[in-house]
Amino acid sequence: MINKVVASAQEAVADINDGASIAVGGFGLVGVPNVLISAIFAKGSKNLRIVSNNCGTDGTGLGILLEGGRISHVTASYIGTNKEFERQYLQGLIELELTPQGTLAEKMRSGGAGIPAFFTPAGVGTWVESGELPTKFDSGGNPIKFSEPRERREFNGKQFILEKTITTDFAFVRAYKADTQGNCIFRKSARNFNPNAGMAGRITIVEAEHIVADGELDPENIHLPGIYVKRVIQLTPEQAALKGIEQLTTRKRS
């Protein structure tokens, strides 16, 4: 059996060069592969093409790469709380492909399953279908590039549009447990986009809170099979404990 565990995050990302495309798991600040993101930032790779539900928040997650000017293109479904993303997008510094959330998840999953495209009802009759979503602005805030229009077809009396699937050069995934063969288990809401991102990457790298020997994980509980995973790194207890809260709401105790 091949042991897929590598010694460090730096070693795991060593071959990610400028212009690479990376699918990144996480939702908000939950289940985000922060250690791998920090490692690629330290490596200095730029002009990265990111596929993720969102692009982190200011100073956190993918927001680190964004603030460093390392990202040229993002495919995402939500960017609302990231002021730096808004600034770069409206000033023409970054290209954005907005995609309905469920569509984005299926684009990655089906891409990893070898399916080139699929029909979905999400976006029918909207700018997603007509190709009127601005993807790029000039420095004056004027749209200069737009999304691609989608083909529409009817199935069983309902309208659907065609969406192409996504595969990427690499994928970053945050797992709760992984074995040495790369089989992964995600905990609660940290499961989110991680399995789909892991399927989409040609070279998928997992940062795991716990690594166990091959055969210790129940096959019935595997969320991402090791066949999709090329490299695994072990998080330190301190790294595993760093889990941000996007919007902290508290109340006074009575």
Backbone as CSV, one residue per row, in Angstrom:
resi,resn,N_x,N_y,N_z,CA_x,CA_y,CA_z,C_x,C_y,C_z
1,MET,0.840,-1.196,0.000,0.000,0.000,0.000,0.881,1.255,0.000
2,ILE,0.479,2.240,-0.801,1.200,3.506,-0.852,0.738,4.393,0.299
3,ASN,1.671,4.908,1.059,1.354,5.841,2.135,1.334,7.250,1.549
4,LYS,0.194,7.913,1.628,0.017,9.230,1.001,0.325,10.392,1.940
5,VAL,0.763,10.091,3.146,1.070,11.146,4.117,2.405,11.786,3.760
6,VAL,2.415,13.113,3.666,3.655,13.848,3.415,4.026,14.636,4.667
7,ALA,5.264,15.051,4.746,5.803,15.583,6.001,5.267,16.955,6.372
8,SER,4.923,17.782,5.387,4.538,19.156,5.714,3.639,19.731,4.637
9,ALA,2.961,20.820,4.985,2.140,21.534,4.008,3.007,22.109,2.900
10,GLN,4.198,22.560,3.251,5.115,23.139,2.258,5.484,22.102,1.195
11,GLU,5.758,20.879,1.644,6.058,19.806,0.694,4.837,19.475,-0.158
12,ALA,3.663,19.511,0.453,2.431,19.140,-0.250,2.090,20.095,-1.387
13,VAL,2.442,21.378,-1.248,2.076,22.374,-2.265,3.263,22.773,-3.140
14,ALA,4.372,22.084,-3.034,5.613,22.504,-3.688,5.499,22.602,-5.203
15,ASP,4.612,21.800,-5.823,4.508,21.810,-7.288,3.343,22.643,-7.805
16,ILE,2.733,23.465,-6.943,1.646,24.333,-7.395,2.252,25.648,-7.882
17,ASN,2.244,25.820,-9.182,2.909,26.964,-9.788,1.923,28.057,-10.170
18,ASP,2.428,29.155,-10.670,1.592,30.280,-11.092,0.558,29.813,-12.115
19,GLY,-0.664,30.347,-11.988,-1.718,30.045,-12.938,-2.486,28.771,-12.674
20,ALA,-2.167,28.060,-11.608,-2.856,26.799,-11.311,-4.305,27.057,-10.909
21,SER,-5.155,26.089,-11.195,-6.544,26.131,-10.720,-6.666,25.231,-9.494
22,ILE,-7.391,25.725,-8.475,-7.505,25.000,-7.206,-8.954,25.026,-6.731
23,ALA,-9.538,23.856,-6.511,-10.837,23.749,-5.846,-10.588,23.709,-4.346
24,VAL,-11.318,24.532,-3.598,-11.063,24.673,-2.162,-12.349,24.412,-1.388
25,GLY,-12.286,23.480,-0.427,-13.433,23.170,0.401,-13.692,24.264,1.421
26,GLY,-14.821,24.143,2.114,-15.183,25.113,3.140,-16.455,25.855,2.796
27,PHE,-17.049,26.420,3.824,-18.275,27.212,3.684,-18.211,28.300,4.746
28,GLY,-18.060,29.555,4.310,-17.780,30.597,5.290,-16.404,30.340,5.874
29,LEU,-16.340,30.137,7.192,-15.077,29.805,7.851,-15.060,28.371,8.358
30,VAL,-16.061,27.573,7.972,-16.186,26.201,8.476,-15.564,25.218,7.494
31,GLY,-14.673,24.378,7.995,-14.069,23.358,7.155,-13.111,23.898,6.122
32,VAL,-12.504,25.028,6.398,-11.595,25.665,5.446,-10.178,25.109,5.636
33,PRO,-9.501,24.709,4.569,-8.128,24.192,4.674,-7.115,25.327,4.847
34,ASN,-7.139,25.957,5.999,-6.345,27.159,6.239,-4.839,26.928,6.166
35,VAL,-4.382,25.764,6.610,-2.940,25.495,6.624,-2.402,25.380,5.198
36,LEU,-3.141,24.722,4.323,-2.716,24.611,2.927,-2.780,25.970,2.233
37,ILE,-3.797,26.764,2.552,-3.901,28.110,1.984,-2.698,28.957,2.416
38,SER,-2.341,28.872,3.683,-1.182,29.619,4.179,0.119,29.141,3.522
39,ALA,0.192,27.843,3.257,1.395,27.292,2.638,1.560,27.776,1.202
40,ILE,0.467,27.847,0.447,0.565,28.317,-0.938,0.829,29.818,-0.973
41,PHE,0.336,30.525,0.036,0.658,31.955,0.144,2.158,32.138,0.393
42,ALA,2.705,31.349,1.318,4.131,31.445,1.626,4.990,31.045,0.429
43,LYS,4.507,30.111,-0.381,5.254,29.690,-1.567,5.350,30.818,-2.588
44,GLY,4.324,31.674,-2.638,4.352,32.808,-3.545,3.648,32.604,-4.871
45,SER,2.941,31.493,-5.048,2.231,31.248,-6.305,1.196,32.338,-6.544
46,LYS,1.049,32.754,-7.811,0.126,33.844,-8.137,-0.696,33.500,-9.370
47,ASN,-1.601,34.419,-9.728,-2.523,34.219,-10.851,-3.310,32.915,-10.691
48,LEU,-3.682,32.618,-9.461,-4.400,31.381,-9.167,-5.861,31.496,-9.587
49,ARG,-6.405,30.394,-10.056,-7.818,30.307,-10.442,-8.512,29.443,-9.390
50,ILE,-9.358,30.078,-8.583,-9.953,29.440,-7.410,-11.400,29.053,-7.676
51,VAL,-11.758,27.848,-7.265,-13.151,27.389,-7.279,-13.520,27.080,-5.840
52,SER,-14.473,27.826,-5.291,-14.866,27.646,-3.896,-16.221,28.293,-3.676
53,ASN,-16.945,27.855,-2.653,-18.235,28.477,-2.375,-18.100,29.978,-2.186
54,ASN,-17.097,30.403,-1.430,-16.833,31.827,-1.215,-15.316,32.016,-1.159
55,CYS,-14.888,33.256,-1.114,-13.445,33.521,-1.158,-12.951,34.002,0.201
56,GLY,-13.382,33.312,1.253,-12.960,33.677,2.600,-13.567,34.997,3.044
57,THR,-13.092,35.501,4.140,-13.460,36.824,4.607,-12.181,37.645,4.734
58,ASP,-12.333,38.915,5.047,-11.165,39.788,5.119,-10.146,39.241,6.110
59,GLY,-8.968,38.872,5.618,-7.883,38.411,6.474,-7.951,36.966,6.899
60,THR,-8.916,36.202,6.369,-9.087,34.820,6.803,-9.322,33.907,5.609
61,GLY,-8.817,32.683,5.697,-9.035,31.705,4.632,-8.468,32.198,3.311
62,LEU,-9.248,32.028,2.252,-8.818,32.479,0.933,-8.628,33.986,0.868
63,GLY,-9.189,34.709,1.858,-8.986,36.150,1.924,-7.516,36.524,2.024
64,ILE,-6.680,35.615,2.551,-5.238,35.862,2.644,-4.625,35.943,1.247
65,LEU,-4.983,34.984,0.389,-4.489,35.007,-0.984,-5.050,36.192,-1.750
66,LEU,-6.297,36.510,-1.490,-6.944,37.633,-2.170,-6.238,38.942,-1.851
67,GLU,-6.000,39.188,-0.561,-5.356,40.430,-0.148,-3.926,40.523,-0.656
68,GLY,-3.295,39.373,-0.881,-1.940,39.363,-1.408,-1.871,39.501,-2.920
69,GLY,-3.024,39.649,-3.569,-3.055,39.796,-5.015,-2.666,38.538,-5.761
70,ARG,-2.926,37.375,-5.168,-2.489,36.111,-5.767,-3.560,35.453,-6.641
71,ILE,-4.792,35.963,-6.600,-5.898,35.317,-7.298,-6.307,36.157,-8.506
72,SER,-6.462,35.500,-9.656,-6.885,36.206,-10.870,-8.316,35.885,-11.270
73,HIS,-8.822,34.726,-10.853,-10.157,34.294,-11.283,-10.783,33.476,-10.164
74,VAL,-12.068,33.730,-9.909,-12.798,32.985,-8.878,-14.117,32.491,-9.450
75,THR,-14.409,31.222,-9.225,-15.744,30.670,-9.473,-16.357,30.401,-8.109
76,ALA,-17.430,31.113,-7.777,-17.999,31.047,-6.428,-19.494,31.308,-6.488
77,SER,-20.163,31.087,-5.355,-21.599,31.368,-5.287,-21.922,32.514,-4.334
78,TYR,-20.932,32.937,-3.514,-21.217,33.982,-2.523,-19.942,34.754,-2.202
79,ILE,-20.032,36.075,-2.255,-18.876,36.917,-1.924,-19.278,38.079,-1.023
80,GLY,-20.479,38.023,-0.451,-21.098,39.184,0.178,-20.380,39.819,1.347
81,THR,-19.615,39.059,2.130,-19.009,39.635,3.341,-17.540,39.991,3.153
82,ASN,-17.052,39.913,1.927,-15.635,40.168,1.690,-15.457,41.503,0.973
83,LYS,-15.134,42.544,1.721,-15.008,43.893,1.163,-13.836,43.990,0.191
84,GLU,-12.748,43.265,0.462,-11.596,43.306,-0.430,-11.930,42.665,-1.767
85,PHE,-12.716,41.599,-1.733,-13.142,40.977,-2.985,-13.975,41.965,-3.789
86,GLU,-14.906,42.618,-3.130,-15.746,43.607,-3.810,-14.892,44.682,-4.483
87,ARG,-13.890,45.177,-3.752,-13.026,46.231,-4.292,-12.286,45.745,-5.536
88,GLN,-11.656,44.571,-5.445,-10.883,44.065,-6.568,-11.765,43.750,-7.778
89,TYR,-12.938,43.200,-7.509,-13.867,42.847,-8.590,-14.330,44.101,-9.341
90,LEU,-14.754,45.115,-8.612,-15.288,46.320,-9.239,-14.201,47.197,-9.859
91,GLN,-12.954,46.969,-9.480,-11.846,47.720,-10.076,-11.130,46.958,-11.187
92,GLY,-11.683,45.820,-11.552,-11.124,45.064,-12.666,-9.884,44.278,-12.358
93,LEU,-9.613,44.027,-11.070,-8.398,43.319,-10.683,-8.586,41.806,-10.629
94,ILE,-9.838,41.374,-10.648,-10.125,39.949,-10.520,-11.362,39.624,-11.345
95,GLU,-11.399,38.408,-11.872,-12.551,37.967,-12.657,-13.398,37.029,-11.805
96,LEU,-14.705,37.185,-11.896,-15.632,36.427,-11.048,-16.683,35.723,-11.894
97,GLU,-16.810,34.418,-11.658,-17.862,33.628,-12.269,-18.840,33.236,-11.172
98,LEU,-19.936,33.996,-11.039,-20.943,33.684,-10.025,-21.794,32.507,-10.485
99,THR,-21.995,31.552,-9.589,-22.699,30.318,-9.918,-23.646,29.967,-8.781
100,PRO,-24.899,29.583,-9.069,-25.797,29.151,-7.993,-25.143,28.080,-7.124
101,GLN,-25.404,28.124,-5.838,-24.662,27.301,-4.885,-24.770,25.798,-5.162
102,GLY,-25.985,25.323,-5.361,-26.164,23.901,-5.644,-25.541,23.499,-6.971
103,THR,-25.599,24.410,-7.944,-24.982,24.153,-9.241,-23.478,24.024,-9.098
104,LEU,-22.881,24.890,-8.288,-21.436,24.841,-8.075,-21.024,23.515,-7.442
105,ALA,-21.787,23.075,-6.438,-21.487,21.796,-5.793,-21.547,20.650,-6.796
106,GLU,-22.574,20.658,-7.641,-22.728,19.587,-8.629,-21.682,19.684,-9.742
107,LYS,-21.270,20.900,-10.096,-20.212,21.071,-11.090,-18.935,20.348,-10.650
108,MET,-18.586,20.490,-9.374,-17.383,19.835,-8.875,-17.581,18.331,-8.737
109,ARG,-18.724,17.927,-8.172,-18.962,16.494,-7.974,-19.002,15.745,-9.292
110,SER,-19.756,16.262,-10.248,-19.896,15.556,-11.517,-18.627,15.641,-12.353
111,GLY,-17.877,16.735,-12.199,-16.581,16.808,-12.861,-15.665,15.695,-12.388
112,GLY,-15.665,15.465,-11.075,-14.865,14.388,-10.516,-15.355,13.010,-10.907
113,ALA,-16.646,12.919,-11.258,-17.213,11.633,-11.679,-17.055,11.389,-13.174
114,GLY,-16.420,12.336,-13.882,-16.190,12.157,-15.307,-17.351,12.553,-16.193
115,ILE,-18.283,13.326,-15.662,-19.442,13.783,-16.431,-19.130,15.177,-16.982
116,PRO,-19.246,15.409,-18.289,-18.836,16.699,-18.851,-19.816,17.835,-18.622
117,ALA,-21.109,17.530,-18.467,-22.118,18.581,-18.310,-23.406,17.959,-17.781
118,PHE,-24.313,18.802,-17.302,-25.591,18.318,-16.793,-26.641,19.423,-16.947
119,PHE,-27.902,19.043,-16.912,-28.999,20.006,-16.969,-29.549,20.239,-15.564
120,THR,-29.855,21.511,-15.261,-30.399,21.882,-13.952,-31.471,22.954,-14.114
121,PRO,-32.477,22.974,-13.229,-33.475,24.051,-13.295,-32.979,25.357,-12.690
122,ALA,-31.891,25.312,-11.907,-31.392,26.512,-11.234,-30.869,27.512,-12.271
123,GLY,-31.411,28.724,-12.253,-30.954,29.765,-13.162,-31.801,29.946,-14.401
124,VAL,-32.791,29.085,-14.610,-33.659,29.244,-15.779,-34.366,30.602,-15.726
125,GLY,-34.313,31.340,-16.806,-34.995,32.630,-16.884,-34.265,33.768,-16.206
126,THR,-33.016,33.546,-15.785,-32.243,34.585,-15.102,-31.032,34.965,-15.951
127,TRP,-30.218,35.880,-15.435,-28.986,36.271,-16.122,-28.000,35.114,-16.247
128,VAL,-28.162,34.096,-15.385,-27.315,32.905,-15.519,-27.564,32.277,-16.885
129,GLU,-28.818,32.153,-17.257,-29.159,31.562,-18.548,-28.792,32.481,-19.713
130,SER,-29.103,33.753,-19.592,-28.911,34.680,-20.713,-27.469,35.127,-20.893
131,GLY,-26.620,34.876,-19.904,-25.230,35.287,-20.012,-25.017,36.768,-19.782
132,GLU,-25.781,37.348,-18.871,-25.670,38.782,-18.597,-25.008,39.102,-17.263
133,LEU,-24.430,38.098,-16.617,-23.713,38.352,-15.373,-22.334,38.934,-15.683
134,PRO,-21.994,40.120,-15.174,-20.652,40.662,-15.421,-19.596,39.807,-14.735
135,THR,-18.589,39.395,-15.482,-17.485,38.631,-14.904,-16.237,39.482,-14.730
136,LYS,-16.132,40.577,-15.468,-14.944,41.431,-15.389,-15.342,42.883,-15.627
137,PHE,-14.751,43.785,-14.802,-14.938,45.226,-14.947,-13.623,45.863,-15.360
138,ASP,-13.716,47.084,-15.930,-12.493,47.851,-16.126,-12.209,48.665,-14.872
139,SER,-11.130,49.412,-14.882,-10.734,50.155,-13.681,-11.736,51.229,-13.292
140,GLY,-12.616,51.592,-14.216,-13.629,52.598,-13.913,-14.946,52.019,-13.441
141,GLY,-15.001,50.694,-13.277,-16.222,50.055,-12.788,-17.230,49.745,-13.872
142,ASN,-16.805,49.703,-15.124,-17.703,49.386,-16.231,-17.517,47.931,-16.652
143,PRO,-18.609,47.175,-16.792,-18.469,45.765,-17.174,-17.920,45.620,-18.589
144,ILE,-16.917,44.754,-18.749,-16.297,44.548,-20.051,-16.349,43.086,-20.494
145,LYS,-16.766,42.205,-19.598,-16.854,40.789,-19.936,-18.029,40.173,-19.191
146,PHE,-18.721,39.242,-19.848,-19.929,38.666,-19.261,-19.868,37.136,-19.301
147,SER,-20.744,36.535,-18.511,-20.814,35.072,-18.444,-21.317,34.497,-19.769
148,GLU,-21.107,33.210,-19.947,-21.566,32.536,-21.158,-23.053,32.202,-21.047
149,PRO,-23.839,32.454,-22.111,-25.248,32.032,-22.083,-25.348,30.509,-22.058
150,ARG,-26.424,30.002,-21.469,-26.627,28.555,-21.339,-27.675,28.062,-22.331
151,GLU,-27.480,26.838,-22.777,-28.486,26.166,-23.601,-29.666,25.760,-22.725
152,ARG,-30.900,25.944,-23.248,-32.090,25.527,-22.504,-32.786,24.373,-23.224
153,ARG,-33.260,23.412,-22.417,-34.044,22.302,-22.967,-35.165,21.948,-22.011
154,GLU,-36.166,21.299,-22.561,-37.328,20.882,-21.763,-37.287,19.378,-21.549
155,PHE,-37.512,18.989,-20.282,-37.617,17.578,-19.928,-38.869,17.391,-19.079
156,ASN,-39.747,16.484,-19.508,-40.968,16.179,-18.751,-41.774,17.436,-18.416
157,GLY,-41.818,18.355,-19.361,-42.622,19.556,-19.191,-41.959,20.649,-18.372
158,LYS,-40.699,20.476,-17.961,-39.991,21.492,-17.179,-38.769,21.980,-17.938
159,GLN,-38.375,23.242,-17.650,-37.251,23.859,-18.335,-35.959,23.685,-17.531
160,PHE,-34.871,23.414,-18.240,-33.563,23.216,-17.628,-32.499,23.913,-18.479
161,ILE,-31.380,24.276,-17.853,-30.260,24.828,-18.597,-29.035,23.933,-18.429
162,LEU,-28.160,23.990,-19.427,-26.981,23.137,-19.447,-25.821,23.811,-18.727
163,GLU,-25.202,23.093,-17.801,-24.030,23.591,-17.076,-22.848,22.653,-17.312
164,LYS,-21.709,23.226,-17.688,-20.485,22.440,-17.822,-19.902,22.150,-16.442
165,THR,-19.290,20.997,-16.298,-18.726,20.615,-15.005,-17.323,21.199,-14.834
166,ILE,-16.779,21.010,-13.640,-15.492,21.612,-13.280,-14.507,20.543,-12.825
167,THR,-13.310,20.593,-13.392,-12.169,19.900,-12.806,-11.047,20.929,-12.666
168,THR,-10.173,20.722,-11.698,-9.098,21.674,-11.425,-7.759,20.951,-11.336
169,ASP,-6.697,21.722,-11.423,-5.366,21.127,-11.311,-5.147,20.516,-9.931
170,PHE,-5.589,21.247,-8.894,-5.394,20.827,-7.507,-6.689,21.031,-6.724
171,ALA,-6.748,20.442,-5.543,-7.839,20.694,-4.604,-7.276,20.699,-3.192
172,PHE,-7.793,21.600,-2.365,-7.455,21.667,-0.940,-8.687,21.258,-0.139
173,VAL,-8.493,20.327,0.790,-9.592,19.776,1.573,-9.197,19.745,3.046
174,ARG,-10.177,20.034,3.916,-9.962,19.929,5.367,-10.819,18.782,5.890
175,ALA,-10.181,17.766,6.463,-10.897,16.593,6.968,-10.755,16.472,8.475
176,TYR,-11.711,15.822,9.086,-11.632,15.506,10.516,-10.707,14.321,10.724
177,LYS,-10.938,13.239,9.952,-10.071,12.067,10.015,-9.718,11.622,8.605
178,ALA,-8.499,11.151,8.452,-8.073,10.520,7.200,-7.180,9.346,7.559
179,ASP,-7.170,8.341,6.694,-6.205,7.271,6.902,-5.028,7.472,5.944
180,THR,-4.049,6.625,6.036,-2.831,6.806,5.255,-3.057,6.608,3.757
181,GLN,-4.220,6.051,3.388,-4.576,5.888,1.984,-5.394,7.068,1.448
182,GLY,-5.696,8.039,2.321,-6.415,9.226,1.883,-7.921,9.156,2.001
183,ASN,-8.455,8.083,2.544,-9.892,8.030,2.805,-10.242,9.036,3.895
184,CYS,-11.308,9.813,3.677,-11.597,10.951,4.570,-12.984,10.896,5.188
185,ILE,-13.050,11.379,6.426,-14.308,11.592,7.127,-14.353,13.057,7.551
186,PHE,-15.505,13.700,7.318,-15.697,15.095,7.709,-16.684,15.157,8.858
187,ARG,-16.513,16.140,9.731,-17.331,16.229,10.937,-18.381,17.325,10.802
188,LYS,-19.640,16.914,10.897,-20.783,17.822,10.918,-20.744,18.804,9.745
189,SER,-20.929,20.105,10.009,-21.063,21.065,8.912,-19.769,21.289,8.139
190,ALA,-18.630,20.828,8.659,-17.367,20.944,7.929,-17.338,20.026,6.713
191,ARG,-18.348,19.180,6.585,-18.438,18.325,5.393,-18.713,19.182,4.152
192,ASN,-19.585,20.147,4.253,-19.982,21.118,3.221,-19.441,20.815,1.825
193,PHE,-18.592,21.703,1.277,-18.079,21.536,-0.079,-16.826,20.659,-0.147
194,ASN,-16.334,20.175,0.969,-15.060,19.465,0.962,-15.055,18.193,0.112
195,PRO,-16.046,17.300,0.233,-16.003,16.101,-0.613,-16.048,16.434,-2.105
196,ASN,-16.873,17.427,-2.485,-17.009,17.782,-3.896,-15.726,18.404,-4.435
197,ALA,-15.119,19.296,-3.637,-13.853,19.896,-4.047,-12.788,18.815,-4.203
198,GLY,-12.780,17.850,-3.269,-11.809,16.775,-3.330,-11.955,15.914,-4.573
199,MET,-13.180,15.756,-5.062,-13.412,14.987,-6.281,-12.954,15.745,-7.517
200,ALA,-13.061,17.079,-7.481,-12.792,17.889,-8.673,-11.307,18.022,-8.984
201,GLY,-10.453,17.912,-7.982,-9.026,18.146,-8.189,-8.317,16.948,-8.808
202,ARG,-7.452,17.228,-9.777,-6.631,16.147,-10.331,-5.586,15.696,-9.306
203,ILE,-5.088,16.653,-8.526,-4.213,16.339,-7.394,-4.860,16.931,-6.155
204,THR,-5.448,16.094,-5.337,-6.163,16.555,-4.151,-5.285,16.379,-2.917
205,ILE,-5.184,17.471,-2.144,-4.351,17.487,-0.944,-5.258,17.695,0.266
206,VAL,-5.116,16.845,1.252,-5.972,16.881,2.439,-5.152,17.273,3.660
207,GLU,-5.666,18.227,4.429,-5.119,18.486,5.760,-6.099,17.880,6.750
208,ALA,-5.595,17.006,7.620,-6.462,16.230,8.506,-6.137,16.495,9.971
209,GLU,-7.173,16.597,10.770,-6.982,16.768,12.211,-6.433,15.485,12.836
210,HIS,-6.864,14.344,12.308,-6.395,13.052,12.817,-6.070,12.146,11.631
211,ILE,-4.951,11.432,11.708,-4.589,10.444,10.693,-4.460,9.092,11.379
212,VAL,-5.115,8.093,10.795,-5.092,6.741,11.360,-4.535,5.782,10.311
213,ALA,-4.230,4.582,10.740,-3.665,3.578,9.839,-4.703,3.103,8.841
214,ASP,-4.223,2.631,7.718,-5.098,2.055,6.697,-5.925,0.925,7.298
215,GLY,-7.243,0.957,7.046,-8.134,-0.085,7.541,-8.839,0.258,8.836
216,GLU,-8.446,1.341,9.505,-9.077,1.693,10.781,-10.414,2.413,10.611
217,LEU,-10.636,3.041,9.465,-11.901,3.739,9.247,-12.935,2.772,8.675
218,ASP,-14.144,2.852,9.195,-15.239,2.018,8.696,-15.560,2.432,7.259
219,PRO,-15.469,1.521,6.300,-15.763,1.877,4.908,-17.148,2.479,4.713
220,GLU,-18.100,2.130,5.586,-19.459,2.662,5.466,-19.533,4.144,5.831
221,ASN,-18.501,4.650,6.508,-18.535,6.038,6.974,-17.639,6.983,6.166
222,ILE,-17.036,6.482,5.096,-16.132,7.306,4.302,-16.931,8.320,3.486
223,HIS,-16.544,9.592,3.571,-17.208,10.653,2.799,-16.470,10.984,1.507
224,LEU,-15.144,10.839,1.515,-14.331,11.053,0.315,-13.373,9.875,0.192
225,PRO,-13.566,9.019,-0.813,-12.681,7.858,-0.958,-11.252,8.266,-1.311
226,GLY,-10.317,7.485,-0.845,-8.916,7.778,-1.048,-8.471,7.763,-2.498
227,ILE,-9.262,7.183,-3.400,-8.896,7.162,-4.815,-8.793,8.576,-5.381
228,TYR,-9.497,9.532,-4.746,-9.446,10.914,-5.197,-8.282,11.699,-4.582
229,VAL,-7.641,11.139,-3.591,-6.663,11.891,-2.783,-5.238,11.453,-3.119
230,LYS,-4.366,12.444,-3.301,-2.961,12.152,-3.622,-2.033,12.385,-2.433
231,ARG,-2.355,13.378,-1.565,-1.469,13.733,-0.466,-2.285,14.070,0.779
232,VAL,-1.728,13.720,1.935,-2.359,14.015,3.223,-1.312,14.603,4.153
233,ILE,-1.685,15.660,4.866,-0.791,16.192,5.893,-1.495,16.152,7.247
234,GLN,-0.704,15.974,8.282,-1.209,15.937,9.670,-1.171,17.338,10.261
235,LEU,-2.307,17.819,10.781,-2.345,19.097,11.471,-1.835,18.933,12.895
236,THR,-1.187,19.954,13.407,-0.821,19.956,14.820,-2.085,20.211,15.638
237,PRO,-2.084,19.897,16.928,-3.256,20.206,17.758,-3.622,21.689,17.718
238,GLU,-2.616,22.547,17.641,-2.877,23.989,17.596,-3.552,24.360,16.273
239,GLN,-3.082,23.801,15.171,-3.700,24.082,13.874,-5.126,23.539,13.807
240,ALA,-5.337,22.355,14.368,-6.664,21.743,14.346,-7.664,22.543,15.177
241,ALA,-7.171,23.226,16.200,-8.061,23.969,17.101,-8.476,25.322,16.544
242,LEU,-7.783,25.800,15.518,-8.098,27.122,14.955,-9.294,27.013,14.022
243,LYS,-10.458,27.359,14.548,-11.705,27.290,13.781,-12.457,28.598,13.996
244,GLY,-12.482,29.422,12.958,-13.059,30.753,13.085,-14.573,30.751,13.166
245,ILE,-15.098,31.807,13.716,-16.541,32.047,13.765,-16.814,33.272,12.909
246,GLU,-17.586,33.095,11.848,-17.770,34.175,10.883,-18.571,35.335,11.467
247,GLN,-19.658,35.014,12.130,-20.487,36.050,12.739,-20.832,35.622,14.163
248,LEU,-20.132,36.215,15.107,-20.309,35.848,16.518,-21.452,36.661,17.123
249,THR,-22.450,35.955,17.603,-23.602,36.612,18.238,-23.701,36.109,19.680
250,THR,-23.712,37.015,20.627,-23.793,36.633,22.040,-24.922,37.399,22.726
251,ARG,-25.269,36.966,23.908,-26.259,37.678,24.704,-25.774,37.736,26.153
252,LYS,-26.252,38.684,26.867,-25.875,38.778,28.273,-26.582,37.687,29.058
253,ARG,-25.834,37.089,29.965,-26.435,36.062,30.827,-27.274,36.732,31.901
254,SER,-28.373,36.096,32.210,-29.270,36.676,33.232,-28.725,36.408,34.624
